[in-house]
């Protein structure tokens, strides 16, 4: 721990790990009073390895890298190809279910209301294995995601199913009316929304929150409003600008947390016309050093977060004080699972912020949550988080691709 070398002037990793471990028990005990609202998607996720060659029924070699898999397809242009896939996992997924699962495990005494496309009118059994502190409320039929996982990334292909039917009127009707939604928002300490780019009506949700819902809630300044926009390249610059403008208005009511990954930053920079100020380079973490700070100087969200397998930054304004921190991640070049890794980061971040942890400490929890998930495919418990953070610098120093989940 003492031999950790700061990566840059904003690197607060050493201090944040130390303070997180010091305060961990006191903070974890506060989770029993927390309530979360998560909406509004839901998918049946099918996660696959792609088979390079098969020796026999039991033994086969997989494509480790997306680049090799993609090159195989490119090389076959003009002809045809058959590639076997091997199922790794079938699970109920999407932003809301994944966040609920992760928070439910990290804060087992908290209560989570999950409003999602879980099966309608009957909930699909695949969503019924979520933690006991997750209350299921279905508003539609789930989509389906076929995900191809590699060590250097993933390819996700969605069939949106009933997701496209979830306009505002349908959502409100199936929640039980506007007053019912107001009641759930009133009791929630955090309101989570995702994935914006995949849900065509989500901007209208944000507008209705502003005009119909938030004016009727008493304690918004004490809550957090979380949004994960997901793959922004799917939407036009105009759509992205509209979403950002709505979020800036929402931030006047309730502190906003906007969390994006390293690829989505490029779309924000283009939309905000900051290319000259922020010449980012893909796969070069150092080029991201000031990205969050400069982007949020245009947006002024309470919290703006960029996460990457190598680092996280968090920028914002807290009691009129502007802050910007860099937190190094315990990267592994051999992740076992990548679908839902971002959701686990976001769950750790949101949970920690609500528990009163500082922005830098919250990124430590977020990094630990996603680091454990990519190594195990499971959501961590508080004990798992503490154990990982206790060895945080070992995972930075070495490329350790395993972690033992403890369910005792």
LUMGUSE-952846 format. One record per residue (C-alpha): residue number from 1; z, x, y. Coordinates in Angstrom, 2 decimals. Each point is the difference from the previous one (the first is absolute). Layout:
# residues N
  gunu       pz       px       py
   NUM        Z        X        Y
...
//
This chain:
# residues 408
  gunu       pz       px       py
     1     0.00     0.00     0.00
     2     0.91     2.78     2.41
     3    -3.30     1.80    -0.56
     4    -2.12    -2.98     1.10
     5    -2.35     1.09     2.78
     6    -0.85    -2.57     2.67
     7    -3.69    -0.90     0.02
     8    -0.20    -0.68     3.75
     9     2.05    -0.79     3.10
    10     0.44    -3.67    -0.99
    11     1.10     0.76    -3.57
    12     3.40    -1.64    -0.54
    13    -0.01     0.17    -3.79
    14     2.99     2.32    -0.41
    15     2.26    -1.93     2.37
    16    -1.06    -3.39    -1.36
    17     0.62     0.92    -3.65
    18     3.46     1.34     0.89
    19     1.05    -3.08     1.98
    20    -1.50    -2.42    -2.53
    21     2.05     1.52    -2.83
    22     3.13     0.05     2.14
    23    -0.26    -3.68     0.91
    24    -1.67    -1.35    -3.15
    25     2.96    -1.80    -1.60
    26     1.16    -1.70     3.20
    27    -3.51    -1.19     0.78
    28    -0.82    -1.21    -3.53
    29     3.09    -2.22    -0.05
    30    -1.29    -1.98     2.99
    31    -3.02    -1.40    -1.85
    32     1.90    -3.03    -1.32
    33    -0.37    -1.76     3.35
    34    -3.78     0.48     0.37
    35    -2.71    -2.66    -0.28
    36    -3.73     0.72    -0.19
    37    -3.06    -2.26     0.39
    38    -3.17     1.34    -1.66
    39    -3.44    -1.62     0.23
    40    -2.67    -1.08    -0.72
    41    -2.23     1.49    -2.71
    42     0.11     0.48    -3.77
    43    -2.25     1.61    -2.60
    44    -0.10     0.64    -3.70
    45    -0.45     3.77    -0.09
    46    -1.78     1.67    -2.91
    47     0.44     3.79     0.20
    48    -2.35     2.25    -1.98
    49    -0.71     3.59    -0.93
    50    -3.71     0.74    -0.35
    51    -0.89     1.69    -3.30
    52    -2.12     3.16     0.17
    53    -0.32     0.40    -3.77
    54     1.75    -1.28    -3.08
    55     0.94     2.12    -3.02
    56     1.25    -2.86    -2.16
    57     1.78    -3.34     0.24
    58     3.21     1.60     1.28
    59    -1.24     3.04     1.96
    60    -2.17     0.09     3.10
    61    -0.55     1.99     3.19
    62     0.03    -1.73     3.37
    63    -1.67     0.67     3.33
    64     2.80     1.68     1.96
    65    -1.76     0.02     3.36
    66    -1.83    -2.67     1.93
    67    -2.52     2.64     1.05
    68    -0.98     0.76    -3.61
    69    -0.23    -3.70    -0.83
    70    -2.12    -0.68     3.08
    71    -2.29     2.92    -0.76
    72    -0.58    -1.35    -3.51
    73    -1.22    -3.27     1.52
    74    -2.15     1.76     2.61
    75    -1.57     2.20    -2.68
    76    -1.02    -3.13    -1.92
    77    -1.87    -1.55     2.94
    78    -3.31    -1.44    -1.19
    79     1.29    -0.59    -3.52
    80     3.08    -1.68    -1.49
    81     3.44     1.01    -1.19
    82     2.84    -1.42    -2.07
    83     3.53     1.20     0.81
    84     3.02    -1.14    -1.98
    85     3.17    -0.99     1.82
    86     3.51     0.13    -1.49
    87     2.63    -2.45     1.25
    88     3.14     1.68     1.34
    89     1.83    -3.00     1.39
    90    -0.39    -3.70     0.75
    91     2.38    -1.24     2.68
    92     0.41    -2.52     2.79
    93    -0.91     1.85     3.19
    94    -1.07    -0.23     3.60
    95     1.95     0.86     3.15
    96     2.59    -2.77    -0.21
    97     0.79     0.24    -3.76
    98     0.05     3.82     0.06
    99     2.26     0.10     3.06
   100     2.30    -2.61    -1.54
   101     0.20     1.93    -3.28
   102     0.73     3.30     1.72
   103     2.58    -1.36     2.45
   104     1.59    -2.07    -2.76
   105     0.64     3.17    -1.99
   106     1.00     2.19     2.94
   107     2.38    -2.62     1.45
   108     1.19    -2.04    -2.99
   109     2.49    -1.96     2.13
   110    -2.59    -1.06     2.59
   111    -1.90    -3.30    -0.19
   112    -3.80    -0.09     0.17
   113    -2.07    -3.14     0.54
   114    -3.51     0.66    -1.30
   115    -2.65    -2.43     1.26
   116    -3.25     0.93    -1.67
   117    -3.03    -0.91    -2.07
   118     1.94    -0.01    -3.24
   119    -1.73    -2.89    -1.78
   120    -0.31    -3.60     1.16
   121     1.41    -2.48    -0.78
   122     1.69     2.02    -2.79
   123     1.05     3.61     0.53
   124    -1.83     2.44    -2.27
   125     2.48     1.54    -2.48
   126    -1.10     3.51     1.01
   127     1.97    -0.41     3.25
   128     3.18    -1.18    -1.72
   129     1.19     3.48    -0.98
   130     0.90     0.90     3.58
   131     3.65     0.91     0.74
   132     2.52    -2.84    -0.11
   133     0.62     0.21     3.74
   134    -3.63    -0.95     0.73
   135    -0.49    -3.73     0.62
   136    -3.55    -1.10    -0.86
   137    -1.89    -2.50     2.19
   138    -3.67    -0.41    -0.89
   139    -2.60    -1.09     2.53
   140    -3.22     0.58    -1.97
   141    -1.80     1.55    -2.93
   142    -0.09     3.80    -0.27
   143    -2.96     2.28     0.34
   144    -0.75     2.74    -2.50
   145    -0.20     3.76     0.54
   146    -1.78     2.35    -2.37
   147     1.34     3.45     0.91
   148    -1.32     3.35    -1.21
   149     2.64     2.70     0.46
   150    -0.60     3.74     0.35
   151     2.14     2.98     0.95
   152    -1.68     0.19     3.43
   153    -0.27    -3.68     0.86
   154    -0.87    -3.45    -1.25
   155    -2.79    -2.57     0.08
   156     1.07    -3.63     0.32
   157    -2.42    -2.87    -0.50
   158     1.32    -3.45     0.88
   159    -0.97    -3.52    -0.95
   160     1.84    -1.89     2.71
   161     0.18    -3.29    -1.88
   162     2.25    -2.43     1.84
   163     0.93     2.52     2.73
   164    -2.97    -1.14     2.09
   165     1.29    -3.59    -0.07
   166     3.25     0.90     1.78
   167    -0.71    -1.13     3.54
   168     2.94    -0.76     2.30
   169     0.02    -3.72    -0.73
   170     0.12     0.59    -3.76
   171     2.77     2.59     0.28
   172     2.16    -2.22     2.22
   173    -0.55    -3.01    -2.25
   174     1.00     1.88    -3.15
   175     3.00     1.61     1.65
   176     1.23    -3.49     0.78
   177    -0.85    -0.30     3.68
   178     0.53     1.93     3.21
   179     3.73    -0.70     0.13
   180     0.45     1.45    -3.47
   181    -1.77     3.23     1.01
   182     2.16     0.19     3.13
   183     3.08    -0.34    -2.20
   184    -1.08     2.86    -2.29
   185    -0.87     2.23     2.98
   186     3.34    -0.85     1.60
   187     2.01     1.28    -2.96
   188    -2.24     3.04    -0.66
   189     0.95     3.43     1.32
   190    -3.55     1.23    -0.59
   191    -3.34    -1.81    -0.14
   192    -2.68     1.86    -1.96
   193    -3.75    -0.74     0.13
   194    -2.94     1.59    -1.85
   195    -2.66     0.88    -0.73
   196    -1.59    -1.07     3.29
   197    -3.54     1.32    -0.61
   198    -0.26    -1.82    -3.34
   199     1.25    -3.38     1.24
   200    -2.59    -1.62     2.28
   201     2.47    -2.40     1.62
   202     2.90     2.37     0.68
   203    -0.82     0.46     3.69
   204     0.30    -3.77     0.37
   205     3.42     0.24    -1.67
   206     1.03     2.53     2.65
   207    -1.25    -2.27     2.79
   208     1.92    -2.98    -1.40
   209     3.14     2.11    -0.38
   210    -0.25     0.72     3.73
   211    -0.65    -3.56     1.16
   212     1.67    -2.23    -2.60
   213     2.69     1.96    -1.84
   214     1.63     2.81     2.01
   215     0.94    -2.15     3.03
   216     2.21    -2.03    -2.38
   217     1.94     2.95    -1.47
   218     3.23     1.15     1.59
   219     0.54     3.63    -0.98
   220    -3.41     1.68    -0.17
   221     1.06     3.20     1.79
   222     2.35     0.78    -2.91
   223    -2.79    -0.32    -2.58
   224    -3.00     2.13    -0.98
   225    -3.61    -1.17    -0.31
   226    -1.93     2.16    -2.47
   227    -3.77     0.11    -0.45
   228    -2.13     2.04    -2.39
   229    -3.65    -0.43     1.06
   230    -1.45     1.68    -3.15
   231    -3.60     1.26    -0.04
   232    -1.12    -0.41     3.61
   233    -3.55     1.12    -0.79
   234    -0.59    -3.50    -1.38
   235     0.36    -1.54     3.47
   236    -1.87     0.34     3.29
   237     1.39     1.82     3.02
   238     0.24    -3.37     1.72
   239     2.15    -1.43    -2.79
   240     2.24     3.07     0.04
   241     0.42    -0.22     3.80
   242     0.93    -3.68    -0.27
   243     2.60     0.79    -2.67
   244     1.49     2.82     2.09
   245     0.15    -2.21     3.10
   246     1.81    -2.69    -1.97
   247     2.47     2.55    -1.34
   248     0.68     1.31     3.51
   249     0.85    -3.55     1.08
   250     2.19    -0.44    -3.09
   251     1.82     3.24     0.89
   252     1.18    -1.74     3.18
   253     1.82    -2.52    -2.22
   254     1.08     2.14    -2.95
   255    -0.14     3.76    -0.78
   256    -3.27     0.73    -1.82
   257    -0.46     2.56    -2.78
   258    -3.69     0.84    -0.56
   259    -0.58     2.29    -2.98
   260    -3.39     1.57    -0.83
   261    -1.19     2.65    -2.41
   262    -1.90     3.18     0.79
   263    -3.44    -1.67    -0.38
   264     0.81    -3.06     2.09
   265     0.91     2.27     2.93
   266    -3.68     0.87     0.44
   267    -0.86    -3.67     0.57
   268     2.79    -0.38     2.56
   269    -1.14     3.12     1.86
   270    -3.58    -1.29     0.12
   271     1.08    -3.48     1.12
   272     2.23     1.44     2.74
   273    -2.72     2.52     1.00
   274     2.28     3.01    -0.50
   275    -2.43     2.19    -1.95
   276    -0.11     2.69     2.71
   277     3.79     0.19     0.19
   278     0.60    -0.09    -3.75
   279    -2.59     1.99    -1.97
   280     1.48    -0.75    -3.43
   281    -1.21     1.78    -3.12
   282     0.17    -1.67    -3.39
   283     2.28     1.80    -2.45
   284     1.51     2.11     2.80
   285     3.56    -1.29     0.59
   286     0.56     2.30     2.99
   287    -2.72    -1.82     1.96
   288     2.12    -3.18    -0.15
   289     2.94     1.55     1.82
   290    -0.40    -1.88     3.30
   291    -2.04    -2.96    -1.25
   292     2.88    -2.46    -0.25
   293     1.44     1.00     3.36
   294    -3.32    -0.35     1.85
   295    -1.05    -3.22    -1.73
   296     3.34    -1.65     0.73
   297    -0.13     1.09     3.63
   298    -2.82    -2.58     0.19
   299     1.75    -2.66    -2.11
   300     3.72     0.40     0.79
   301     1.21    -1.44    -3.29
   302     3.66     0.40    -0.84
   303    -1.07     1.97    -3.09
   304    -3.41     1.41    -0.88
   305    -0.23     1.82    -3.33
   306    -2.66     2.14    -1.67
   307     0.50     0.87    -3.67
   308    -1.88     2.44    -2.19
   309     0.77     1.62    -3.39
   310     1.04     3.16     1.92
   311     1.92    -1.38     2.99
   312     1.09    -2.97     2.07
   313     0.33    -0.33     3.77
   314     1.91    -2.66     1.87
   315    -0.44    -0.62     3.72
   316     1.41    -2.63     2.29
   317     2.38    -1.12     2.68
   318     3.70    -0.57    -0.63
   319     2.16    -1.14     2.92
   320    -2.66     1.28     2.45
   321    -0.02     3.42    -1.71
   322    -3.35     1.16    -1.42
   323     0.23     1.80    -3.35
   324    -2.38     1.71    -2.42
   325     0.98     1.61    -3.31
   326    -1.85     1.75    -2.81
   327     1.49    -0.19    -3.52
   328    -1.49     2.14    -2.78
   329    -0.54    -1.74    -3.36
   330     0.59     1.29    -3.53
   331    -3.68     0.00    -0.96
   332    -1.27     0.04    -3.58
   333    -3.61     0.70    -0.92
   334     0.43    -1.98    -3.24
   335     1.15    -3.52     0.87
   336     0.28    -2.39    -2.94
   337    -0.39    -3.16     2.11
   338    -1.47    -0.48     3.47
   339    -0.58    -3.78     0.40
   340     3.08    -1.33     1.87
   341     1.08     3.49     1.12
   342    -0.48    -1.01     3.64
   343     1.96    -3.21    -0.54
   344     2.90     2.03    -1.39
   345    -0.09     2.27     3.05
   346     0.04    -3.04     2.26
   347     2.79    -1.69    -1.95
   348     2.18     3.09     0.25
   349    -0.74     0.31     3.71
   350     0.73    -3.63     0.86
   351     3.12    -0.14    -2.16
   352     1.41     3.16     1.58
   353    -0.72    -1.07     3.58
   354     1.78    -3.30    -0.62
   355     2.99     1.84    -1.42
   356     0.39     1.81     3.31
   357    -1.43     3.33    -1.03
   358    -1.71     2.08     2.66
   359    -3.82     0.12     0.12
   360    -0.08     3.47    -1.57
   361     2.50    -0.95    -2.72
   362    -2.02    -3.13    -0.74
   363    -3.05     2.18    -0.66
   364     2.05     2.06    -2.47
   365     0.85    -3.19    -1.92
   366    -3.63    -1.14     0.22
   367    -1.33     3.34    -1.22
   368     2.51     0.04    -2.86
   369    -0.92    -3.54    -1.05
   370    -3.73     0.71    -0.20
   371     0.53     3.45    -1.55
   372     2.03    -1.52    -2.82
   373    -2.54    -2.79    -0.48
   374    -3.07     2.24    -0.32
   375     1.83     2.06    -2.63
   376     1.33    -2.93    -2.05
   377    -1.79    -3.25     0.92
   378     3.42    -1.59     0.55
   379     1.96    -1.13     3.04
   380     3.05     2.19     0.62
   381     3.62    -1.10     0.07
   382     2.46     1.28     2.63
   383     1.22     2.60    -2.52
   384    -3.57     1.16    -0.61
   385    -0.59     0.38     3.73
   386     3.17     2.02     0.51
   387    -0.80     2.28    -2.95
   388    -3.53     0.66     1.26
   389     1.19     0.69     3.55
   390     2.67     2.37    -1.37
   391    -2.89     2.10    -1.37
   392    -2.44    -0.84     2.81
   393    -0.81     3.61     0.88
   394    -0.63     0.90    -3.65
   395    -2.80    -2.59     0.02
   396    -1.41     1.50     3.20
   397     0.18     3.56    -1.28
   398    -1.48    -0.73    -3.44
   399    -2.65    -2.40    -1.29
   400     2.35    -1.96    -2.28
   401    -1.82    -2.96    -1.54
   402     2.90    -1.68    -1.85
   403     3.21    -1.89     0.74
   404     2.37    -1.75    -2.38
   405     0.81    -3.58     0.98
   406     3.65    -0.87    -0.74
   407     0.62    -3.66    -0.76
   408     3.62     0.43    -1.18
//
